[in-house]
Amino acid sequence: MRVIAGSAKGTPLKVVPGTGTRPISDRVKEAIFNILGPRIAGASVLDLFAGTGSVGIEALSRGAARAVFVEKSSKATGIIHANLQATRLHSRAEIVRNDVFKYLASAPQSFDVVYIAPPQYQELWSKTLLALDANPGWLAPEGTAFVQIFPKEFEPLALQTLHLVDQRKYGSTLVCLYEPQTEN
């Protein structure tokens, strides 16, 4: 795994040993950043279930103003720290060692991009999206939440403040894009 573009392009990233994390493929990461395009410059990014920190680090490398990595595993937070040091992007990053749901229950900070890639088959993606929906201050009015899941996990959710705007399938990965509903 490596940083694809930006100031840290080509820097190899360490991975968390074992099966507790699910690293994003370069193809899916590239697709997400193609969707974001120039909006990533100056953006604030929330990387939930951060694992290796690959998505938040890619965002920083491409010009995001800051990234917050939320991960409860001490082993994973150590890897994120090492990857931030290797890419020299640590000055714009914050690592929060906490359970995602406890973090989302705190006072919200507004983020332009929220990335959700939890362990599979535990319904954590839907619980996380419902938590964001219940506390809409986490996502900026023009923000986007990306959910990375296995396609068979997807189910429509009854959301009040967010809505599904797009879905894209890349092999065995489904990326769902949610944005705040706008009032007409």
C-alpha positions in Angstrom: 0.0 0.0 0.0 1.2 3.5 -0.9 0.2 7.1 -1.2 -1.0 7.6 -4.8 -0.7 11.3 -5.4 0.3 14.6 -3.9 3.1 15.7 -1.7 3.7 12.2 -0.3 3.2 10.4 -3.6 4.8 7.0 -3.7 5.5 6.7 0.0 4.9 3.2 1.2 2.4 2.8 4.1 2.7 0.2 6.8 -0.3 -2.1 7.3 -1.8 -3.3 10.5 -0.9 -7.0 11.0 -3.8 -9.5 11.2 -7.3 -9.5 9.8 -8.8 -6.7 12.0 -8.5 -4.1 9.3 -9.5 -4.0 5.7 -7.0 -1.8 3.6 -8.5 0.0 0.7 -7.3 -0.9 -2.7 -5.5 1.7 -4.8 -8.2 1.5 -7.4 -11.0 2.3 -4.9 -8.9 5.1 -3.3 -8.2 6.6 -6.7 -11.9 6.5 -7.6 -12.9 8.3 -4.4 -10.4 11.0 -4.9 -11.5 11.4 -8.5 -15.0 12.0 -7.3 -13.8 14.6 -4.8 -11.5 16.3 -7.4 -10.4 19.8 -6.4 -12.8 19.8 -3.4 -10.1 18.0 -1.4 -7.8 21.0 -1.3 -8.3 22.8 2.0 -10.9 20.2 3.2 -11.3 18.8 6.6 -11.5 15.0 6.6 -12.8 12.5 9.2 -11.5 9.0 8.8 -13.7 6.6 10.9 -12.5 3.1 11.6 -9.2 4.5 10.3 -7.1 1.3 10.3 -3.8 2.2 8.6 -5.0 5.8 8.0 -4.5 5.4 4.2 -7.6 7.5 3.2 -6.9 10.4 5.5 -3.2 10.4 4.6 -4.1 10.4 0.9 -6.4 13.4 1.6 -3.6 15.2 3.4 -1.1 14.4 0.6 -3.6 15.9 -1.9 -4.0 19.2 0.1 -6.6 18.6 2.7 -6.2 21.2 5.5 -6.6 18.6 8.3 -7.6 15.0 9.0 -8.9 13.3 12.1 -8.3 9.6 12.4 -10.7 7.7 14.8 -9.6 4.2 15.6 -10.0 2.2 18.8 -7.1 -0.3 18.3 -3.8 0.7 19.9 -2.0 -1.3 17.3 -3.7 0.5 14.4 -3.2 3.9 16.0 0.5 3.1 16.3 0.6 2.3 12.5 -1.3 5.5 11.7 1.3 7.5 13.7 4.2 5.7 11.9 2.5 6.4 8.5 2.0 10.0 9.3 5.6 10.4 10.3 6.8 8.6 7.1 4.8 10.9 4.9 5.6 14.0 7.0 2.0 14.9 7.2 1.6 14.6 11.0 1.3 18.4 11.6 -2.2 18.5 10.0 -3.4 15.3 11.6 -5.1 14.2 14.8 -5.3 10.6 15.9 -8.2 9.9 18.3 -8.0 6.5 20.0 -11.6 5.9 20.7 -14.7 3.9 19.8 -16.3 5.5 16.7 -19.8 5.6 18.4 -18.4 7.2 21.5 -16.6 9.8 19.4 -19.8 10.5 17.3 -21.8 11.0 20.6 -19.6 13.9 21.5 -20.1 17.5 20.4 -19.8 17.5 16.6 -17.1 19.2 14.5 -17.9 20.0 10.9 -16.1 17.9 8.3 -16.1 18.3 4.5 -15.4 14.6 4.0 -16.4 11.7 6.3 -15.0 8.3 5.3 -16.5 5.2 6.8 -14.9 1.7 6.3 -15.7 -0.5 9.2 -15.2 -4.2 9.6 -17.5 -6.2 7.4 -20.7 -8.0 8.3 -21.3 -6.3 11.6 -23.8 -3.7 10.4 -21.3 -1.0 11.7 -21.6 1.0 8.4 -25.3 1.5 8.9 -25.1 2.2 12.6 -22.4 4.8 11.8 -24.4 6.5 9.1 -27.5 6.6 11.4 -25.3 8.2 14.1 -24.1 10.8 11.6 -27.7 11.3 10.4 -28.9 11.8 14.0 -26.2 14.4 14.7 -25.9 16.3 11.4 -23.2 18.8 12.7 -20.5 16.3 11.8 -20.9 16.8 8.0 -20.6 20.2 6.5 -23.6 21.4 4.4 -21.7 20.8 1.1 -19.9 17.7 2.5 -19.9 14.1 1.4 -19.8 10.9 3.5 -18.3 7.9 1.7 -19.1 4.4 2.9 -17.0 1.5 1.8 -18.7 -1.9 2.2 -19.0 -5.3 0.6 -21.9 -5.1 -1.9 -24.1 -7.7 -0.2 -24.1 -5.6 3.0 -26.0 -2.7 1.4 -29.5 -2.0 2.5 -31.6 1.2 2.2 -31.6 3.2 5.4 -34.4 5.5 6.7 -32.3 8.7 7.0 -33.7 12.1 8.1 -30.8 14.5 7.2 -28.7 12.6 4.8 -29.5 11.0 1.4 -27.8 8.5 -0.9 -26.6 10.4 -4.0 -24.5 7.7 -5.7 -23.2 4.1 -5.6 -20.2 2.8 -7.4 -19.0 -0.8 -7.5 -15.4 -1.7 -7.8 -15.0 -5.5 -7.8 -16.0 -6.7 -4.3 -16.2 -3.2 -3.0 -19.2 -0.9 -3.0 -18.8 2.8 -2.3 -21.9 4.7 -1.3 -22.0 8.5 -1.3 -24.3 10.4 1.1 -24.8 14.1 1.3 -27.0 16.4 3.5 -30.5 16.9 2.2 -31.1 20.3 0.9 -34.3 22.2 1.7 -36.2 23.3 -1.4 
